[in-house]
Structures are given as C-alpha cells and as structure tokens.
C-alpha cells in the first residue's frame, strides 16, 4: 500500500476533478438552457424547485414512465403473492409465481405479448430436445433476429396503441432470449437417457416468467435460479421488513441522485447538440464523467428493484454494478458492471469456445465471438459493432500487457529495480492510459460514434500535448483510488 497521505491526496484530487468538471457542465447547462429547451423540449419539474429536466435519455424516462404506470404495482403484487405462497404453499411457490408472472405480462403486454414469450420459449425448448448446443444457439439467434425484421415489427406494432407498449415487448423478448437460451444449453449438457425434473417444460416457464427480472433483467443463469428456488434463503417477517426498508431507502437515494443529475446537468441534450464542439475541455471532461456516472446510477435503480424483490424471495441476485469511477481496466468493467450478463457470457460463450485454454489465437477468437454476441444482442447497430470492436481491442491489449509483465525476466527486473510502491505507481500510470480509452470507447456506446470522434479529436489530437497529459494526470489519480478500492473489495 502507498502512504496514507498519498492515497488521501489522490482521493481529494479525484473528488475535486469530479466536482469542478461537474460545475463547468452545470454552468454551460444554465447558460444555454433556453437554447436547449427550444431544441429538446426540457420539462419543468415542480419536485425539484421548478428546475427543468433533460428528457433526452430515452431509457431512463421509458422505465420511469412504465414504473409509474403499472410496473411498481405489479412488482408489489409479486412480492405479496410470493410471501403468501412461501407461508401457505411453499412446495408450489415456483408455479404460483409463474402464474402471477404470466398474469402480470398479460396486464402490460396483453394476450399477444404472453403468446410471443410463450412461443419463443416453446420453440427453444423443442429444439433443445435434440441435445445439440449448435442447434440451440442457432435457434436463439434466429429468434433474436426476428425482433429486427421490419415485416414482423409492423405486425407487432399493430397489436398496441402506443410505441411505448411495442418497445416494452421488444425489450422483454430481448431479455427473455438469454433466459431460454440458458435453459436450453443446460438441457443440452444433460445425458440423453437422464431427464431430471429441472429439464421439464414447467421449470422453463417458471424461469422465463419469473416477474422481477422479466422486462429488463438482471440475468440469472438457470442452474442458480433452480437451486435457489428449491432451497431459498428464508427470512423471518421481521428480517424481510428490514430488507425491504433498507432496500427502498437505497433505491430512493439512487433515484433522487439520478434525477438531480438530469435536472442540474443537461448532459444528454448537450451530447446531441452542436455545442459539444465548442465547450471548454473542462466541460467536455465533465460531460464524459457525468454520462458514465449517470449510466451507473441509472442501473443501480433499474437492477436494484428486481434485486430487492429477489432477496425477499430468498434468492441471491447478481451483485449490483460497481461504481465506474473506481474502474481502471476493461476486464474489470466487464466483470463487475453487469455481473449477470458477464456470468452468462463466460458460461455459455467464452468457455465453450475454448477461452484461454486454446492458446493465443483461441483466446482472441473466443473473446471476439463474445463481444460479437453482445453487440448482436444489444441491437446490432453500427455504433454497437464499433463499441464491441473497440472493447475487444482494449481487453486484448490489456491481456497482452499483463502477460508481458508476468514473464519471469520482466517480473524479476521490476522487482529488482523498483520498490513495491514504485510498482504500484507504474500500475496506476498504465491504468490511466487504459481508463482513458475505456471511457472513450464507452462514450461510443452511450453517445454514438460521432461523440467518440469528437472526444478523440479535441482531447487527443487538437489537445496534444497539454490537454492530453492533463487528462492522463487526472486519470492517474482516479486509477490509484480504483486500485485501492479493488484491493479493499477483494479483502472484504
């Protein structure tokens, strides 16, 4: 560990950089409020003292609107039904919550929505009876591809009065794809003569229609779901109330923080505005930090609600995303942000393709196919393919550098000439370069290729050398904080 005073200095510097850059974004937002209001129709919100709200982030506003409309009540209904079933009919609880999930799906998506989810699950189950991993994967990819066929989209739009209902169906079917894929691939691993109870069609329906994770995840692989449903970690009514109170308190704090960000900083509107080309470098850096931190807080809420319901059900949800300001590597970002998706990718894509057990080329191919699937599952847009390719490159370079530094001759040389504290500072220096690219590449995912090009041009081409070195200096402080946080997290 570094001296306490040095770590404190890095922490204070990191907090100072965050706060000052956010202040610059706040000033630009206030200065151009009328201009942005005319272009993006900002909303006046009485809950925040009449401040105007940036509505440009579609995902946040979409789920908030659905939450207010019906999802909150349906989630509360699930919690009540599950708790009553636990007390009165514990053995039949999986089937009771399955029926409730079907009913809740019918409430928001109607009979066509229930039929589509049921149809996709039935087709996947039927194909899985051949016990072929290849056929099951082809089936899942074909079902996923139907969600983007224009002729099919037109038919599904006719089922609903609003685009919001159609998009909810699309999001639901996209997430359900990972669930029936997990079930199918686990079934393919079973010996042909064996037919355990977990391989039955009712268990597939119980898994697919488990309502807390029905519309947006997080992802829980089938073996974990089945085991935990069979042996839930039961809590007393008093403990359940404590879990509920603490969970709701955290959710309200995260929701308030996310809402405060979109009221004080119009970051999403600025990303879609020509102003992005002319704001100061401090503002540009603040926008990048605000964008990735808002994405993090947003998913604390979106994954926090299902996670709370799962805990009340006696299930262990995937860990919530780790703060992006403590991320200092591509591998860490993928491993700790969406843990459920990461577990799915490792279990069903990366390891079956050979992973790191088939040499350098095998590792590169396995990683490339994993990122290709992630991009295809997210929607297969040009921005997503670019983001996936850049992240594959980042992970590959990081892994190569790590292997190089772990070579015996290099490790012994570093040990001989550098103290542990000096090696720690070298680690942070390399991590600052990795973090700069990590943020840049994820801005392609959040804002598009054009936003990524703008940042690259202004910070790394036009800003060379002083702006670039300043950014790396700031990220050097962030990296020290992230490394210290990771060490503490590992010990805990």
BELGIDA-V436923 format. One record per residue. N is the residue number from 1. RES is the residue in three letters. PSI is psi in whole degrees, 0 to 359 (NA if undefined). OMEGA is omega in whole degrees, -180 to 180 (* if undefined). Layout:
N,RES,PSI,OMEGA
N,RES,PSI,OMEGA
//
This chain:
1,UNK,149,175
2,UNK,163,176
3,UNK,146,-177
4,UNK,321,-179
5,UNK,325,-179
6,UNK,316,177
7,UNK,321,177
8,UNK,320,178
9,UNK,315,179
10,UNK,320,180
11,UNK,314,180
12,UNK,320,178
13,UNK,318,179
14,UNK,314,178
15,UNK,320,179
16,UNK,317,179
17,UNK,317,178
18,UNK,307,-174
19,UNK,317,-178
20,UNK,317,179
21,UNK,323,176
22,UNK,322,178
23,UNK,321,178
24,UNK,319,177
25,UNK,319,178
26,UNK,316,-180
27,UNK,314,180
28,UNK,321,179
29,UNK,318,180
30,UNK,320,-179
31,UNK,325,-176
32,UNK,24,-176
33,UNK,313,-179
34,UNK,318,180
35,UNK,315,179
36,UNK,328,178
37,UNK,318,179
38,UNK,323,-176
39,UNK,323,-172
40,UNK,3,176
41,UNK,68,176
42,UNK,151,-176
43,UNK,132,176
44,UNK,127,-175
45,UNK,118,-179
46,UNK,337,-180
47,UNK,337,-179
48,UNK,45,173
49,UNK,29,179
50,UNK,6,176
51,UNK,148,178
52,UNK,149,-174
53,UNK,136,176
54,UNK,116,-178
55,UNK,14,-171
56,UNK,336,178
57,UNK,104,-174
58,UNK,315,-173
59,UNK,314,-178
60,UNK,313,-178
61,UNK,326,179
62,UNK,310,-177
63,UNK,328,175
64,UNK,317,180
65,UNK,315,179
66,UNK,325,178
67,UNK,314,179
68,UNK,324,-175
69,UNK,312,-174
70,UNK,331,-170
71,UNK,323,179
72,UNK,316,-179
73,UNK,324,179
74,UNK,324,176
75,UNK,317,176
76,UNK,321,177
77,UNK,318,178
78,UNK,315,-180
79,UNK,317,-179
80,UNK,313,-179
81,UNK,318,-178
82,UNK,318,-180
83,UNK,319,178
84,UNK,318,178
85,UNK,324,178
86,UNK,323,-178
87,UNK,321,-170
88,UNK,331,-176
89,UNK,65,-173
90,UNK,318,-178
91,UNK,330,-176
92,UNK,9,-177
93,UNK,317,179
94,UNK,322,-178
95,UNK,328,178
96,UNK,314,179
97,UNK,335,175
98,UNK,313,179
99,UNK,320,178
100,UNK,319,179
101,UNK,319,177
102,UNK,318,180
103,UNK,318,179
104,UNK,320,176
105,UNK,318,179
106,UNK,326,-179
107,UNK,321,-175
108,UNK,332,-176
109,UNK,356,178
110,UNK,180,179
111,UNK,320,178
112,UNK,322,179
113,UNK,314,178
114,UNK,318,-179
115,UNK,320,-180
116,UNK,315,179
117,UNK,316,180
118,UNK,319,-180
119,UNK,313,180
120,UNK,316,-179
121,UNK,320,-179
122,UNK,316,179
123,UNK,315,180
124,UNK,319,179
125,UNK,319,-179
126,UNK,316,180
127,UNK,325,-179
128,UNK,340,179
129,UNK,340,176
130,UNK,351,180
131,UNK,40,178
132,UNK,118,179
133,UNK,320,-179
134,UNK,314,180
135,UNK,320,180
136,UNK,319,177
137,UNK,317,179
138,UNK,319,179
139,UNK,313,-179
140,UNK,319,-180
141,UNK,323,178
142,UNK,317,177
143,UNK,321,178
144,UNK,322,-179
145,UNK,332,179
146,UNK,338,-180
147,UNK,344,-178
148,UNK,5,177
149,UNK,127,-175
150,UNK,320,-179
151,UNK,321,178
152,UNK,321,178
153,UNK,317,-179
154,UNK,322,179
155,UNK,315,-178
156,UNK,327,178
157,UNK,330,-180
158,UNK,342,180
159,UNK,340,-171
160,UNK,157,-180
161,UNK,333,-176
162,UNK,156,175
163,UNK,330,-178
164,UNK,318,179
165,UNK,320,178
166,UNK,315,180
167,UNK,324,177
168,UNK,319,177
169,UNK,317,-180
170,UNK,314,179
171,UNK,318,-178
172,UNK,313,-180
173,UNK,326,178
174,UNK,315,179
175,UNK,321,179
176,UNK,332,-180
177,UNK,318,180
178,UNK,328,-178
179,UNK,310,180
180,UNK,338,173
181,UNK,316,177
182,UNK,313,179
183,UNK,314,-177
184,UNK,316,-178
185,UNK,326,175
186,UNK,322,177
187,UNK,322,179
188,UNK,336,180
189,UNK,345,-179
190,UNK,141,175
191,UNK,146,-174
192,UNK,315,-179
193,UNK,330,-177
194,UNK,142,178
195,UNK,73,-179
196,UNK,160,-178
197,UNK,329,-178
198,UNK,343,-179
199,UNK,5,-176
200,UNK,158,-180
201,UNK,321,177
202,UNK,323,178
203,UNK,327,174
204,UNK,315,180
205,UNK,321,178
206,UNK,323,-179
207,UNK,314,-177
208,UNK,324,-176
209,UNK,16,175
210,UNK,112,-161
211,UNK,325,-179
212,UNK,326,-179
213,UNK,17,-169
214,UNK,316,-171
215,UNK,326,-170
216,UNK,10,-179
217,UNK,195,9
218,UNK,172,-175
219,UNK,132,174
220,UNK,116,-178
221,UNK,152,-172
222,UNK,316,-180
223,UNK,322,178
224,UNK,318,180
225,UNK,313,-177
226,UNK,314,-179
227,UNK,317,-177
228,UNK,328,176
229,UNK,325,179
230,UNK,324,-178
231,UNK,71,-179
232,UNK,151,175
233,UNK,95,-173
234,UNK,144,177
235,UNK,151,175
236,UNK,161,178
237,UNK,323,179
238,UNK,318,178
239,UNK,321,178
240,UNK,321,178
241,UNK,322,177
242,UNK,317,178
243,UNK,317,-179
244,UNK,315,-178
245,UNK,313,179
246,UNK,318,-180
247,UNK,315,179
248,UNK,323,178
249,UNK,315,178
250,UNK,317,-179
251,UNK,319,179
252,UNK,321,178
253,UNK,316,180
254,UNK,319,179
255,UNK,316,-179
256,UNK,319,-180
257,UNK,316,179
258,UNK,316,179
259,UNK,321,178
260,UNK,321,-179
261,UNK,317,-178
262,UNK,349,173
263,UNK,325,-177
264,UNK,329,-177
265,UNK,116,-179
266,UNK,58,-171
267,UNK,321,-178
268,UNK,322,177
269,UNK,319,180
270,UNK,326,178
271,UNK,330,180
272,UNK,4,-176
273,UNK,151,174
274,UNK,345,179
275,UNK,337,-179
276,UNK,332,-179
277,UNK,343,-171
278,UNK,350,-179
279,UNK,163,-179
280,UNK,164,179
281,UNK,326,175
282,UNK,316,179
283,UNK,320,180
284,UNK,316,177
285,UNK,321,178
286,UNK,322,178
287,UNK,319,180
288,UNK,313,179
289,UNK,318,-179
290,UNK,321,-179
291,UNK,311,-177
292,UNK,325,178
293,UNK,324,176
294,UNK,320,178
295,UNK,321,179
296,UNK,311,-179
297,UNK,323,178
298,UNK,317,-178
299,UNK,343,168
300,UNK,324,178
301,UNK,309,-175
302,UNK,325,175
303,UNK,339,-178
304,UNK,324,180
305,UNK,306,177
306,UNK,322,-179
307,UNK,321,179
308,UNK,315,179
309,UNK,323,178
310,UNK,320,178
311,UNK,321,177
312,UNK,331,178
313,UNK,357,-178
314,UNK,11,178
315,UNK,155,177
316,UNK,109,-179
317,UNK,162,172
318,UNK,147,179
319,UNK,146,177
320,UNK,160,-179
321,UNK,143,175
322,UNK,148,-176
323,UNK,129,-176
324,UNK,339,178
325,UNK,348,176
326,UNK,5,178
327,UNK,133,-179
328,UNK,15,179
329,UNK,155,177
330,UNK,316,-179
331,UNK,321,178
332,UNK,321,179
333,UNK,315,-179
334,UNK,329,-176
335,UNK,327,-169
336,UNK,355,180
337,UNK,296,176
338,UNK,87,-173
339,UNK,322,-180
340,UNK,315,178
341,UNK,320,178
342,UNK,315,179
343,UNK,320,178
344,UNK,312,-177
345,UNK,319,-180
346,UNK,315,-174
347,UNK,323,-170
348,UNK,346,-179
349,UNK,299,-171
350,UNK,306,-177
351,UNK,314,178
352,UNK,332,178
353,UNK,358,177
354,UNK,330,179
355,UNK,225,-178
356,UNK,6,-177
357,UNK,358,-176
358,UNK,34,176
359,UNK,184,-175
360,UNK,311,-179
361,UNK,321,178
362,UNK,320,178
363,UNK,316,179
364,UNK,318,-179
365,UNK,315,-179
366,UNK,317,179
367,UNK,318,-180
368,UNK,317,180
369,UNK,325,178
370,UNK,313,179
371,UNK,327,177
372,UNK,318,178
373,UNK,318,179
374,UNK,316,-180
375,UNK,317,-179
376,UNK,319,-179
377,UNK,324,-179
378,UNK,344,179
379,UNK,346,174
380,UNK,36,176
381,UNK,166,-178
382,UNK,316,179
383,UNK,321,-178
384,UNK,321,178
385,UNK,321,177
386,UNK,315,179
387,UNK,316,-180
388,UNK,318,180
389,UNK,319,180
390,UNK,321,178
391,UNK,322,175
392,UNK,318,178
393,UNK,316,180
394,UNK,314,179
395,UNK,319,-179
396,UNK,314,-180
397,UNK,317,178
398,UNK,314,-180
399,UNK,320,178
400,UNK,317,179
401,UNK,321,179
402,UNK,318,178
403,UNK,322,180
404,UNK,315,-179
405,UNK,340,180
406,UNK,355,175
407,UNK,142,-171
408,UNK,314,-176
409,UNK,319,-180
410,UNK,318,180
411,UNK,317,180
412,UNK,323,178
413,UNK,315,179
414,UNK,320,180
415,UNK,324,-177
416,UNK,319,-171
417,UNK,346,-177
418,UNK,138,175
419,UNK,165,177
420,UNK,321,179
421,UNK,322,179
422,UNK,322,177
423,UNK,324,177
424,UNK,318,180
425,UNK,325,175
426,UNK,320,177
427,UNK,314,-180
428,UNK,324,179
429,UNK,314,177
430,UNK,322,-180
431,UNK,329,179
432,UNK,322,176
433,UNK,316,179
434,UNK,318,-179
435,UNK,322,179
436,UNK,318,178
437,UNK,325,178
438,UNK,313,179
439,UNK,316,-179
440,UNK,313,-177
441,UNK,323,179
442,UNK,337,173
443,UNK,333,174
444,UNK,320,178
445,UNK,318,-174
446,UNK,327,-174
447,UNK,345,-180
448,UNK,168,-177
449,UNK,321,-177
450,UNK,321,177
451,UNK,317,178
452,UNK,319,178
453,UNK,320,179
454,UNK,315,179
455,UNK,317,-180
456,UNK,315,-179
457,UNK,313,-172
458,UNK,325,-175
459,UNK,330,-173
460,UNK,340,178
461,UNK,296,179
462,UNK,330,-176
463,UNK,358,-179
464,UNK,137,4
465,UNK,338,-167
466,UNK,317,179
467,UNK,316,-180
468,UNK,313,-179
469,UNK,326,177
470,UNK,316,178
471,UNK,313,180
472,UNK,325,176
473,UNK,316,177
474,UNK,315,-179
475,UNK,336,173
476,UNK,318,176
477,UNK,316,178
478,UNK,318,-177
479,UNK,319,177
480,UNK,316,179
481,UNK,317,-180
482,UNK,319,179
483,UNK,317,178
484,UNK,319,178
485,UNK,316,-179
486,UNK,321,178
487,UNK,317,178
488,UNK,317,-179
489,UNK,319,-180
490,UNK,318,179
491,UNK,316,180
492,UNK,NA,*
//
